[in-house]
Amino acid sequence: MAERDIDVTVFGATSVTGREVARYLAERAGDAGATWAAAARSPEKLASTLANVGVTGATTLAADVTDPSSLSSMASRTKVVVNLVGPTPRTAAQSSTLASPKAPTTST
């Protein structure tokens, strides 16, 4: 197995929480001697989001929860993945169904 060249990857770096974590790592990771990357489904949106919060020069990775090979590629390069991917309109209905099972009914 190839050595992992990234210490921490922020997966879902375009989310509200993801961009804050990316900004935090951009400010502090270098001082700690750590390498980090930002990952998201859309490289264009990721670059724009990082620029909007003042993050420059970050390693960026394309990864999509619906594409297992992209997830494998991301995971193979990093020691830790911080998963901040939230539900999207595509997955929200499925997520809410899984998170809120039907309550048992009682008869009186």
Stockholm file with secondary structure:
# STOCKHOLM 1.0

chainA/1-108         MAERDIDVTVFGATSVTGREVARYLAERAGDAGATWAAAARSPEKLASTLANVGVTGATTLAADVTDPSSLSSMASRTKVVVNLVGPTPRTAAQSSTLASPKAPTTST
#=GR chainA/1-108 SS CCCCCEEEEEETTTSHHHHHHHHHHHHHTGGGTCCEEEEESCHHHHHHHHHHTTCCSCEEEECCTTCHHHHHHHHHHEEEEEECCCCCHHHHHHHHHHHSCCCCCCCC
#=GC SS_cons         CCCCCEEEEEETTTSHHHHHHHHHHHHHTGGGTCCEEEEESCHHHHHHHHHHTTCCSCEEEECCTTCHHHHHHHHHHEEEEEECCCCCHHHHHHHHHHHSCCCCCCCC
//
